[in-house]
Amino acid sequence: MTLRAVASADAVADDALAEFQGHLHLAFARMTAAWRDAAARIHPDLSPAAYKLLSFIARTGSANAHQLVETFGMDKSFVSRQVRMLEDLDLVQSRPDESDGRQRVLTATPEACAALAEVRTHHAVWLRSALARLSPDEMRAASKAFQVLSEV
């Protein structure tokens, strides 16, 4: 391959990456708005950050604050305030961790799980509509890209 061909291939790859970054930025902006909407559907006082934590707790069955800090890269005191909010809104329950008394195990309440299921149904309808233009292979390719990004 000639130097010119390599430079041309690099330029094409750079353009594709710039296009991907632009779309990713817009997708994150849309997701931020969706998280805000989802949080409000769960409870009018629920913050989008607390919604993300609640979703994780419900999806995994239980979690502790340390797991939330590690998973979301949030400050420990911020997570603590969000967990307190979730407890105050009766969306999570807390109990001592049997294997480590210093930790608290957090679980979503049945009411929170029901509300989250409604939000997931709403999001599934929205997502299905938004992705209707894509073939199953294109969706798998997009999913693979997000998987790679989530594992970084």
C-alpha positions as CSV (number, residue, x, y, z in Angstrom):
1,M,0.0,0.0,0.0
2,T,1.4,3.4,-0.9
3,L,1.9,6.2,1.5
4,R,-0.9,8.2,-0.3
5,A,-3.3,5.2,0.1
6,V,-2.4,4.9,3.8
7,A,-3.1,8.6,4.3
8,S,-6.4,8.3,2.5
9,A,-7.4,5.3,4.6
10,D,-6.5,7.2,7.7
11,A,-8.5,10.2,6.6
12,V,-11.5,8.0,5.9
13,A,-11.2,6.4,9.3
14,D,-10.8,9.8,11.0
15,D,-13.9,11.1,9.3
16,A,-15.9,8.0,10.3
17,L,-14.6,8.4,13.9
18,A,-15.6,12.0,14.0
19,E,-19.1,11.2,12.6
20,F,-19.4,8.4,15.3
21,Q,-18.4,10.8,18.0
22,G,-20.9,13.4,16.9
23,H,-23.7,10.9,16.9
24,L,-22.6,9.4,20.2
25,H,-22.6,12.9,21.8
26,L,-26.2,13.5,20.5
27,A,-27.3,10.0,21.7
28,F,-25.9,10.8,25.2
29,A,-27.8,14.1,25.2
30,R,-31.0,12.2,24.3
31,M,-30.3,9.6,27.0
32,T,-29.8,12.3,29.6
33,A,-33.3,13.7,28.7
34,A,-34.7,10.2,28.7
35,W,-33.2,9.5,32.2
36,R,-34.7,12.8,33.5
37,D,-38.1,11.8,32.1
38,A,-37.8,8.2,33.5
39,A,-36.9,9.6,36.9
40,A,-39.9,11.8,36.9
41,R,-42.1,8.9,35.9
42,I,-40.9,7.0,39.0
43,H,-41.2,9.9,41.4
44,P,-41.4,13.7,40.8
45,D,-38.5,14.2,43.3
46,L,-36.2,11.5,41.9
47,S,-33.0,12.8,40.3
48,P,-31.7,11.2,37.1
49,A,-28.6,10.0,38.9
50,A,-30.7,8.3,41.6
51,Y,-32.8,6.8,38.8
52,K,-29.6,5.2,37.2
53,L,-28.6,3.8,40.6
54,L,-32.1,2.5,41.3
55,S,-32.2,0.8,37.8
56,F,-28.9,-0.9,38.5
57,I,-30.0,-2.1,41.9
58,A,-33.2,-3.5,40.5
59,R,-31.5,-5.1,37.5
60,T,-28.8,-6.8,39.6
61,G,-31.2,-7.7,42.5
62,S,-29.1,-6.0,45.1
63,A,-26.0,-3.8,45.4
64,N,-24.0,-1.9,48.0
65,A,-22.8,1.7,47.9
66,H,-19.2,0.5,47.0
67,Q,-20.5,-1.3,43.9
68,L,-22.4,1.8,42.9
69,V,-19.4,4.0,43.3
70,E,-17.2,1.6,41.2
71,T,-19.8,0.9,38.5
72,F,-20.8,4.6,37.9
73,G,-17.5,6.3,38.8
74,M,-19.4,8.6,41.2
75,D,-18.1,10.2,44.4
76,K,-18.8,8.2,47.5
77,S,-20.6,11.1,49.3
78,F,-22.7,11.7,46.1
79,V,-23.8,8.1,46.0
80,S,-24.6,8.2,49.7
81,R,-26.9,11.2,49.2
82,Q,-28.6,9.5,46.2
83,V,-29.1,6.3,48.2
84,R,-30.6,8.3,51.1
85,M,-33.0,9.9,48.6
86,L,-34.0,6.5,47.3
87,E,-34.6,5.3,50.9
88,D,-36.6,8.5,51.8
89,L,-38.8,8.0,48.7
90,D,-39.3,4.3,49.7
91,L,-37.7,3.1,46.5
92,V,-35.0,1.0,48.1
93,Q,-34.6,-0.9,51.3
94,S,-31.4,-1.3,53.1
95,R,-30.2,-4.1,55.4
96,P,-26.8,-5.0,56.9
97,D,-24.5,-7.1,54.7
98,E,-24.2,-10.5,56.4
99,S,-20.6,-10.9,55.1
100,D,-19.4,-7.4,56.0
101,G,-21.3,-5.5,58.7
102,R,-19.8,-2.2,57.6
103,Q,-21.7,-2.4,54.3
104,R,-25.5,-2.1,53.6
105,V,-27.2,-4.2,51.0
106,L,-29.7,-2.2,48.9
107,T,-32.7,-3.8,47.2
108,A,-35.4,-2.1,45.2
109,T,-38.9,-2.1,46.7
110,P,-41.7,-3.9,44.9
111,E,-43.2,-0.5,44.1
112,A,-40.0,0.7,42.6
113,C,-39.7,-2.6,40.5
114,A,-43.2,-2.1,39.2
115,A,-42.6,1.5,38.3
116,L,-39.3,0.6,36.6
117,A,-41.1,-2.1,34.6
118,E,-43.5,0.5,33.3
119,V,-40.6,2.8,32.3
120,R,-38.8,-0.1,30.6
121,T,-41.9,-0.8,28.6
122,H,-42.2,2.8,27.6
123,H,-38.5,2.9,26.6
124,A,-38.8,-0.4,24.6
125,V,-41.6,1.1,22.5
126,W,-39.6,4.3,22.0
127,L,-36.4,2.3,21.1
128,R,-38.2,-0.1,18.8
129,S,-39.7,2.9,16.9
130,A,-36.3,4.7,16.8
131,L,-34.5,1.7,15.5
132,A,-37.1,0.4,13.1
133,R,-35.0,1.6,10.1
134,L,-32.2,-0.8,11.1
135,S,-31.9,-4.4,10.1
136,P,-31.2,-7.0,12.8
137,D,-27.5,-7.1,11.6
138,E,-27.2,-3.4,11.9
139,M,-28.6,-3.5,15.4
140,R,-26.2,-6.2,16.3
141,A,-23.3,-4.1,15.0
142,A,-24.5,-1.0,17.0
143,S,-24.9,-3.2,20.0
144,K,-21.3,-4.5,19.6
145,A,-20.0,-0.9,19.4
146,F,-21.8,-0.1,22.7
147,Q,-20.5,-3.3,24.3
148,V,-17.0,-2.4,23.4
149,L,-17.4,1.1,24.8
150,S,-19.0,-0.2,28.0
151,E,-16.0,-2.5,28.6
152,V,-13.4,0.3,28.3
